[in-house]
Protein backbone atom coordinates (compact mmCIF):
# COMPACT_ATOMS: atom_id res chain seq x y z
CA UNK A 1 0.00 0.00 0.00
CA UNK A 2 1.22 3.51 -0.84
CA UNK A 3 2.35 5.53 2.18
CA UNK A 4 0.25 8.68 1.75
CA UNK A 5 2.37 10.52 4.31
CA UNK A 6 5.31 10.51 1.87
CA UNK A 7 3.32 12.11 -0.96
CA UNK A 8 3.01 15.90 -1.44
CA UNK A 9 0.13 17.55 0.45
CA UNK A 10 -3.23 17.46 -1.32
CA UNK A 11 -4.19 20.97 -0.15
CA UNK A 12 -1.74 23.87 0.12
CA UNK A 13 -3.24 27.28 0.90
CA UNK A 14 -1.06 30.33 1.52
CA UNK A 15 -2.16 33.74 2.83
CA UNK A 16 -5.78 33.44 1.75
CA UNK A 17 -7.97 36.50 2.04
CA UNK A 18 -11.64 36.76 1.15
CA UNK A 19 -13.10 40.24 1.47
CA UNK A 20 -16.54 41.70 0.86
CA UNK A 21 -17.39 45.38 0.56
CA UNK A 22 -20.58 46.39 2.35
CA UNK A 23 -21.10 50.09 1.71
CA UNK A 24 -18.12 51.82 3.29
CA UNK A 25 -17.16 48.75 5.28
CA UNK A 26 -14.79 45.95 4.24
CA UNK A 27 -15.51 42.53 5.74
CA UNK A 28 -12.63 40.07 5.95
CA UNK A 29 -14.35 36.68 5.80
CA UNK A 30 -10.87 35.13 5.57
CA UNK A 31 -7.81 36.95 6.84
CA UNK A 32 -4.37 35.52 6.07
CA UNK A 33 -5.23 31.82 6.27
CA UNK A 34 -2.41 29.39 5.51
CA UNK A 35 -2.76 25.63 5.87
CA UNK A 36 -1.97 22.28 4.32
CA UNK A 37 -3.96 19.06 4.30
CA UNK A 38 -2.03 15.87 3.70
CA UNK A 39 -3.43 12.98 1.73
CA UNK A 40 -5.37 10.63 3.95
CA UNK A 41 -6.19 13.17 6.68
CA UNK A 42 -9.62 13.51 8.31
CA UNK A 43 -9.99 17.20 9.18
CA UNK A 44 -12.77 18.95 11.09
CA UNK A 45 -13.23 22.72 10.78
CA UNK A 46 -15.02 24.33 13.71
CA UNK A 47 -15.93 27.86 14.74
CA UNK A 48 -18.86 30.05 15.79
CA UNK A 49 -21.42 31.35 13.32
CA UNK A 50 -19.85 33.99 11.10
CA UNK A 51 -16.31 32.84 11.88
CA UNK A 52 -15.41 32.15 8.25
CA UNK A 53 -15.42 28.35 8.37
CA UNK A 54 -17.96 27.97 5.55
CA UNK A 55 -16.12 30.57 3.48
CA UNK A 56 -12.93 28.59 3.96
CA UNK A 57 -14.74 25.41 2.94
CA UNK A 58 -16.07 27.10 -0.21
CA UNK A 59 -12.61 28.31 -1.22
CA UNK A 60 -10.94 24.95 -0.53
CA UNK A 61 -13.76 23.20 -2.39
CA UNK A 62 -13.33 25.47 -5.44
CA UNK A 63 -16.87 26.80 -5.04
CA UNK A 64 -15.44 30.30 -4.62
CA UNK A 65 -12.15 32.07 -5.30
CA UNK A 66 -10.08 33.96 -2.73
CA UNK A 67 -9.63 37.70 -3.08
CA UNK A 68 -5.90 37.13 -2.73
CA UNK A 69 -3.46 34.40 -1.79
CA UNK A 70 -2.62 31.11 -3.45
CA UNK A 71 -4.30 27.73 -3.32
CA UNK A 72 -2.96 24.52 -4.86
CA UNK A 73 -5.12 21.40 -4.98
CA UNK A 74 -3.47 18.11 -5.89
CA UNK A 75 -0.43 20.02 -7.14
CA UNK A 76 -2.37 22.46 -9.35
CA UNK A 77 -2.75 26.17 -8.62
CA UNK A 78 -6.51 26.75 -8.69
CA UNK A 79 -7.01 30.12 -7.01
CA UNK A 80 -6.96 32.01 -10.33
CA UNK A 81 -8.91 29.56 -12.50
CA UNK A 82 -12.08 30.64 -14.30
CA UNK A 83 -15.52 29.21 -13.58
CA UNK A 84 -15.36 26.55 -16.25
CA UNK A 85 -11.94 25.35 -15.16
CA UNK A 86 -13.04 25.29 -11.51
CA UNK A 87 -16.08 23.22 -12.47
CA UNK A 88 -13.79 20.69 -14.15
CA UNK A 89 -11.56 20.51 -11.06
CA UNK A 90 -14.60 20.00 -8.82
CA UNK A 91 -15.96 17.22 -11.01
CA UNK A 92 -12.68 15.32 -11.32
CA UNK A 93 -11.06 15.82 -7.92
CA UNK A 94 -13.68 16.70 -5.30
CA UNK A 95 -16.77 15.14 -3.78
CA UNK A 96 -19.27 17.26 -1.83
CA UNK A 97 -21.72 16.45 0.95
CA UNK A 98 -24.06 19.16 2.27
CA UNK A 99 -26.26 19.59 5.32
CA UNK A 100 -29.45 19.71 3.24
CA UNK A 101 -28.43 16.76 1.01
CA UNK A 102 -29.04 18.76 -2.22
CA UNK A 103 -30.76 15.86 -3.98
CA UNK A 104 -33.05 16.28 -6.96
CA UNK A 105 -36.52 15.57 -5.58
CA UNK A 106 -38.10 14.10 -8.72
CA UNK A 107 -35.34 11.65 -9.57
CA UNK A 108 -34.39 8.30 -8.07
CA UNK A 109 -31.44 7.64 -5.79
CA UNK A 110 -29.66 6.00 -8.70
CA UNK A 111 -30.23 8.99 -10.99
CA UNK A 112 -29.08 11.41 -8.29
CA UNK A 113 -25.83 9.50 -7.88
CA UNK A 114 -25.33 9.33 -11.65
CA UNK A 115 -25.41 13.12 -12.02
CA UNK A 116 -21.65 13.85 -11.60
CA UNK A 117 -20.94 11.13 -14.14
CA UNK A 118 -23.29 12.79 -16.61
CA UNK A 119 -21.30 16.02 -16.29
CA UNK A 120 -18.09 14.03 -16.72
CA UNK A 121 -19.35 12.56 -20.00
CA UNK A 122 -19.34 8.94 -18.80
CA UNK A 123 -21.40 6.60 -21.06
CA UNK A 124 -24.82 5.60 -19.74
CA UNK A 125 -24.11 1.92 -19.00
CA UNK A 126 -20.92 2.81 -17.14
CA UNK A 127 -22.75 5.55 -15.22
CA UNK A 128 -25.44 3.14 -14.14
CA UNK A 129 -22.93 0.50 -13.04
CA UNK A 130 -20.80 2.91 -11.01
CA UNK A 131 -23.82 4.60 -9.42
CA UNK A 132 -25.21 1.23 -8.38
CA UNK A 133 -21.85 0.24 -6.87
CA UNK A 134 -21.66 3.54 -4.93
CA UNK A 135 -25.16 3.05 -3.49
CA UNK A 136 -24.32 -0.51 -2.53
CA UNK A 137 -21.17 0.81 -0.86
CA UNK A 138 -23.26 3.06 1.43
CA UNK A 139 -25.80 0.32 2.20
CA UNK A 140 -28.58 1.41 -0.15
CA UNK A 141 -28.41 -1.30 -2.79
CA UNK A 142 -32.12 -2.04 -2.26
CA UNK A 143 -33.20 1.61 -2.58
CA UNK A 144 -31.97 2.39 -6.10
CA UNK A 145 -35.36 3.44 -7.44
CA UNK A 146 -36.52 5.39 -4.40
CA UNK A 147 -36.96 9.15 -4.62
CA UNK A 148 -35.68 11.37 -1.78
CA UNK A 149 -39.21 11.77 -0.36
CA UNK A 150 -39.33 7.99 0.10
CA UNK A 151 -36.10 7.94 2.10
CA UNK A 152 -35.27 8.91 5.69
CA UNK A 153 -32.89 11.78 6.40
CA UNK A 154 -30.06 9.36 7.07
CA UNK A 155 -30.75 7.48 3.84
CA UNK A 156 -30.81 10.76 1.89
CA UNK A 157 -27.42 11.67 3.32
CA UNK A 158 -26.13 8.24 2.30
CA UNK A 159 -27.32 8.94 -1.24
CA UNK A 160 -25.44 12.24 -1.07
CA UNK A 161 -22.30 10.43 0.10
CA UNK A 162 -22.67 7.89 -2.73
CA UNK A 163 -22.93 10.81 -5.17
CA UNK A 164 -19.79 12.33 -3.62
CA UNK A 165 -17.71 9.17 -4.08
CA UNK A 166 -19.05 7.98 -7.45
CA UNK A 167 -16.45 9.97 -9.42
CA UNK A 168 -13.68 8.48 -7.28
CA UNK A 169 -12.52 11.84 -5.91
CA UNK A 170 -9.28 12.49 -4.08
CA UNK A 171 -10.97 14.56 -1.37
CA UNK A 172 -14.45 14.99 0.07
CA UNK A 173 -15.64 18.29 1.53
CA UNK A 174 -18.68 18.02 3.80
CA UNK A 175 -20.52 21.07 5.17
CA UNK A 176 -22.38 20.22 8.41
CA UNK A 177 -23.11 16.67 7.15
CA UNK A 178 -24.90 15.69 10.38
CA UNK A 179 -26.61 19.04 10.99
CA UNK A 180 -30.11 17.77 10.06
CA UNK A 181 -29.77 14.31 11.58
CA UNK A 182 -30.61 12.83 14.97
CA UNK A 183 -27.87 11.47 17.20
CA UNK A 184 -28.12 7.81 16.16
CA UNK A 185 -28.21 8.66 12.46
CA UNK A 186 -25.30 11.08 12.90
CA UNK A 187 -23.23 8.25 14.36
CA UNK A 188 -24.15 6.04 11.40
CA UNK A 189 -23.06 8.73 8.94
CA UNK A 190 -19.80 9.33 10.80
CA UNK A 191 -19.23 5.56 10.83
CA UNK A 192 -19.49 5.63 7.04
CA UNK A 193 -17.10 8.58 6.78
CA UNK A 194 -14.70 6.72 9.06
CA UNK A 195 -14.80 3.68 6.76
CA UNK A 196 -14.04 5.87 3.73
CA UNK A 197 -11.16 7.46 5.62
CA UNK A 198 -9.82 4.04 6.62
CA UNK A 199 -9.81 3.19 2.90
CA UNK A 200 -7.49 6.15 2.25
CA UNK A 201 -9.86 8.93 1.23
CA UNK A 202 -9.09 12.47 2.42
CA UNK A 203 -11.98 14.18 4.19
CA UNK A 204 -12.52 17.77 5.34
CA UNK A 205 -15.77 18.68 7.07
CA UNK A 206 -17.31 21.69 8.75
CA UNK A 207 -19.22 21.07 11.98
CA UNK A 208 -20.41 23.02 15.00
CA UNK A 209 -20.85 19.82 17.01
CA UNK A 210 -17.90 18.93 19.30
CA UNK A 211 -19.05 15.29 19.48
CA UNK A 212 -18.86 15.01 15.69
CA UNK A 213 -15.43 16.67 15.55
CA UNK A 214 -14.10 13.89 17.79
CA UNK A 215 -14.16 11.52 14.81
CA UNK A 216 -11.54 13.60 12.95
CA UNK A 217 -7.79 13.12 13.14
CA UNK A 218 -7.24 16.88 13.18
CA UNK A 219 -9.35 19.86 14.26
CA UNK A 220 -9.03 23.43 12.96
CA UNK A 221 -10.79 26.23 14.81
CA UNK A 222 -11.65 29.37 12.82
CA UNK A 223 -12.51 32.69 14.42
CA UNK A 224 -12.83 36.12 12.76
CA UNK A 225 -11.59 34.71 9.48
CA UNK A 226 -8.39 33.25 10.96
CA UNK A 227 -7.28 29.78 11.97
CA UNK A 228 -6.68 30.17 15.69
CA UNK A 229 -6.09 26.52 16.54
CA UNK A 230 -4.85 23.49 14.60
CA UNK A 231 -4.58 20.33 16.69
CA UNK A 232 -4.03 16.68 15.77
CA UNK A 233 -5.95 14.16 17.84
CA UNK A 234 -6.58 10.46 18.18
CA UNK A 235 -9.90 10.01 16.35
CA UNK A 236 -12.82 8.49 18.15
CA UNK A 237 -14.01 5.14 16.89
CA UNK A 238 -17.36 5.56 15.15
CA UNK A 239 -19.14 2.78 17.02
CA UNK A 240 -22.75 2.36 15.93
CA UNK A 241 -25.36 2.82 18.62
CA UNK A 242 -27.23 -0.34 19.58
Order of alpha helices (4+ residues) and beta strands (2+ residues): beta-beta-beta-alpha-beta-beta-alpha-beta-alpha-alpha-alpha-beta-alpha-beta-alpha-beta-beta
